[in-house]
Amino acid sequence: MSVEPYLDADGESALKALIVVEGAYEGGWPAELTHSLRRQVNQLAAEKGLNEYVYVTLFTEQEFKDRESTDDLAESDSTTDIDRALSEDRQDRQ
């Protein structure tokens, strides 16, 4: 999973979670899967005190690799709020 800053259609600050899911589904991802992932991701963001809505995009491994090669994803210097929150959470547990 990768999380990056995002501006929604209204220009509001948001986050975009890119999730790699094994296997492809003929005809697209099942609605139950996508709705469940969106709920879980946004619940985690809320629990970590993030106010931004998290938009979720699903990829197969190959689709994600293809995206990396064509889009040149942001390098590690673009750490997002959610990455920092998750890191802090891990540190707190130690």
Backbone bond lengths (Angstrom), bond angles and torsions (degrees), N, CA, C in turn:
res aa  C-N    CA-C-N  psi(-1)  N-CA   C-N-CA  omega(-1)  CA-C   N-CA-C  phi
1 M - - - 1.450 - - 1.518 108.56 -
2 S 1.304 115.02 143.00 1.449 122.54 176.72 1.519 107.56 -131.28
3 V 1.325 117.08 141.27 1.459 121.38 178.73 1.516 107.87 -125.31
4 E 1.335 115.40 134.37 1.458 119.20 -179.11 1.524 109.93 -139.52
5 P 1.337 116.35 156.38 1.469 120.11 177.43 1.525 109.85 -62.74
6 Y 1.338 115.87 152.52 1.455 120.63 -175.42 1.519 109.09 -154.39
7 L 1.318 117.57 146.09 1.459 122.08 171.51 1.516 107.52 -109.61
8 D 1.340 116.76 127.59 1.459 118.83 -179.07 1.527 110.38 -79.41
9 A 1.313 116.67 -178.20 1.463 122.36 -175.49 1.528 112.44 -61.66
10 D 1.332 117.11 -23.67 1.466 121.49 178.73 1.528 112.20 -91.46
11 G 1.336 117.17 2.46 1.459 120.88 -178.69 1.513 113.87 81.91
12 E 1.342 116.31 9.46 1.465 121.15 179.55 1.525 110.53 -80.41
13 S 1.295 116.08 145.18 1.455 121.78 176.52 1.526 109.51 -67.02
14 A 1.324 116.11 132.06 1.462 121.88 -179.78 1.524 107.81 -147.34
15 L 1.313 115.47 -176.31 1.460 121.83 175.16 1.517 108.21 -126.31
16 K 1.329 115.84 152.49 1.463 120.84 175.75 1.521 107.97 -122.45
17 A 1.325 116.07 120.37 1.462 121.83 177.12 1.522 108.33 -98.67
18 L 1.325 115.79 124.73 1.454 122.09 177.56 1.520 106.63 -104.76
19 I 1.329 116.22 113.94 1.461 121.11 -173.97 1.515 109.86 -114.70
20 V 1.338 115.66 128.47 1.458 121.47 177.91 1.523 108.16 -93.64
21 V 1.335 115.29 122.88 1.454 122.38 -178.64 1.522 108.25 -116.10
22 E 1.322 116.07 134.69 1.462 119.66 179.17 1.515 111.10 -65.32
23 G 1.310 115.44 138.22 1.456 120.99 175.21 1.509 113.54 73.50
24 A 1.305 113.79 153.71 1.456 119.94 177.98 1.522 108.88 -109.89
25 Y 1.305 116.02 152.45 1.452 121.50 177.83 1.523 108.23 -108.84
26 E 1.313 115.98 129.82 1.454 119.55 177.53 1.522 108.52 -65.40
27 G 1.307 116.37 128.07 1.462 120.20 179.92 1.519 113.24 86.28
28 G 1.317 118.66 7.81 1.462 121.61 177.73 1.514 113.08 105.00
29 W 1.324 115.05 174.52 1.458 121.55 -179.09 1.520 109.24 -74.65
30 P 1.339 117.97 140.52 1.472 120.34 177.19 1.530 110.94 -61.54
31 A 1.323 116.27 139.32 1.464 121.52 -179.10 1.526 111.51 -57.56
32 E 1.332 118.26 -39.19 1.469 121.02 179.83 1.528 111.02 -59.50
33 L 1.334 116.64 -40.94 1.461 120.79 179.54 1.523 111.14 -65.56
34 T 1.312 116.92 -49.33 1.465 119.74 -176.94 1.527 111.59 -65.59
35 H 1.331 117.77 -41.76 1.467 120.26 179.20 1.530 110.80 -64.74
36 S 1.316 117.12 -42.03 1.456 120.95 179.61 1.526 111.33 -63.10
37 L 1.313 116.85 -45.43 1.469 120.01 179.38 1.523 111.06 -62.99
38 R 1.324 117.38 -42.83 1.469 120.25 179.39 1.521 111.25 -61.52
39 R 1.333 116.06 -43.88 1.472 119.73 178.47 1.523 111.01 -61.61
40 Q 1.330 116.29 -47.31 1.462 120.48 -176.96 1.524 111.79 -64.59
41 V 1.328 117.00 -43.16 1.462 120.60 -179.68 1.526 110.25 -64.01
42 N 1.320 117.93 -45.01 1.459 120.08 -179.37 1.518 112.29 -70.80
43 Q 1.322 117.83 -30.91 1.460 120.75 174.80 1.531 109.86 -65.61
44 L 1.330 116.94 -43.68 1.465 120.59 177.75 1.524 110.87 -61.38
45 A 1.327 116.74 -43.38 1.464 120.39 178.87 1.528 110.49 -60.47
46 A 1.330 117.43 -44.22 1.464 121.37 179.14 1.528 111.28 -63.75
47 E 1.330 116.99 -41.26 1.463 120.96 178.57 1.524 111.66 -62.94
48 K 1.330 116.71 -29.23 1.462 121.75 179.70 1.519 112.32 -89.24
49 G 1.350 116.26 4.51 1.459 120.52 175.91 1.516 114.60 81.08
50 L 1.323 117.62 18.51 1.463 120.47 178.77 1.521 109.25 -88.28
51 N 1.318 116.32 134.19 1.457 120.86 -178.12 1.521 113.21 -92.38
52 E 1.327 117.36 -15.15 1.457 120.67 -177.88 1.532 111.12 -75.80
53 Y 1.334 114.97 143.63 1.459 120.26 172.42 1.524 106.97 -74.61
54 V 1.323 116.53 143.61 1.454 121.07 179.80 1.525 108.89 -108.16
55 Y 1.333 115.24 116.35 1.462 121.19 175.16 1.517 107.30 -86.55
56 V 1.330 116.79 134.62 1.462 121.96 -175.03 1.525 109.43 -110.84
57 T 1.333 115.60 130.57 1.453 121.90 175.14 1.517 108.03 -124.24
58 L 1.330 116.33 128.60 1.459 121.56 -179.58 1.526 110.83 -97.97
59 F 1.327 115.22 143.78 1.451 122.77 177.93 1.520 109.41 -136.02
60 T 1.331 117.03 150.58 1.462 120.01 163.38 1.526 105.40 -80.23
61 E 1.328 117.10 167.29 1.469 119.39 178.89 1.524 111.02 -57.33
62 Q 1.313 117.20 -42.58 1.466 120.61 -178.61 1.521 111.50 -66.74
63 E 1.335 117.39 -41.80 1.465 120.27 178.00 1.525 110.85 -61.11
64 F 1.335 116.83 -40.03 1.458 120.11 179.98 1.524 110.57 -67.13
65 K 1.337 117.14 -42.77 1.466 120.66 177.31 1.520 110.83 -61.27
66 D 1.316 116.66 -43.09 1.465 120.54 178.45 1.519 110.78 -61.93
67 R 1.330 117.17 -39.71 1.465 121.15 178.49 1.514 110.51 -64.03
68 E 1.328 117.34 -42.98 1.457 120.94 179.51 1.521 111.23 -59.87
69 S 1.322 116.43 -42.73 1.457 118.67 -175.88 1.524 111.83 -72.55
70 T 1.332 118.55 -28.08 1.454 119.48 -178.53 1.519 113.74 -95.52
71 D 1.311 117.67 -30.77 1.463 120.34 -176.18 1.516 114.33 -98.11
72 D 1.338 117.71 -13.23 1.460 120.90 -174.81 1.522 110.23 47.59
73 L 1.326 115.20 72.97 1.466 120.91 -178.41 1.521 111.93 -49.75
74 A 1.314 115.09 154.49 1.459 121.45 -179.71 1.518 110.39 -54.45
75 E 1.315 114.82 143.63 1.455 119.46 -179.76 1.514 110.47 -78.56
76 S 1.325 116.59 176.83 1.458 121.22 -173.13 1.523 113.80 -63.42
77 D 1.331 119.79 -12.26 1.458 120.84 -179.69 1.530 112.56 -75.63
78 S 1.333 118.90 -3.39 1.464 121.07 179.63 1.527 110.34 -103.72
79 T 1.315 116.91 54.26 1.458 121.62 179.03 1.515 109.17 -64.53
80 T 1.329 116.53 132.52 1.461 120.80 -178.32 1.514 111.23 -95.91
81 D 1.320 114.93 169.68 1.464 121.35 178.76 1.518 111.23 -57.58
82 I 1.321 116.73 -41.22 1.465 118.92 -177.27 1.525 110.90 -68.88
83 D 1.324 118.25 -36.58 1.461 120.62 175.83 1.530 110.31 -60.93
84 R 1.336 115.78 -44.30 1.470 120.05 179.16 1.534 110.63 -64.35
85 A 1.331 116.89 -42.61 1.467 120.59 -179.22 1.520 110.91 -62.87
86 L 1.314 116.97 -42.75 1.463 120.04 179.05 1.524 110.85 -65.83
87 S 1.312 116.83 -39.02 1.468 120.41 178.20 1.526 110.55 -64.68
88 E 1.337 116.78 -43.61 1.460 120.21 178.23 1.520 111.39 -62.24
89 D 1.335 116.11 -39.13 1.448 121.04 179.26 1.527 110.50 -62.12
90 R 1.331 117.17 -42.94 1.466 120.51 178.46 1.521 110.57 -63.89
91 Q 1.344 116.29 -39.83 1.462 119.69 179.37 1.518 111.11 -65.71
92 D 1.320 117.27 -38.63 1.456 121.88 -179.98 1.524 111.72 -63.36
93 R 1.329 116.82 -30.86 1.472 121.00 -178.04 1.528 112.15 -77.82
94 Q 1.314 117.17 -17.14 1.477 119.93 -177.01 1.493 112.56 -79.98
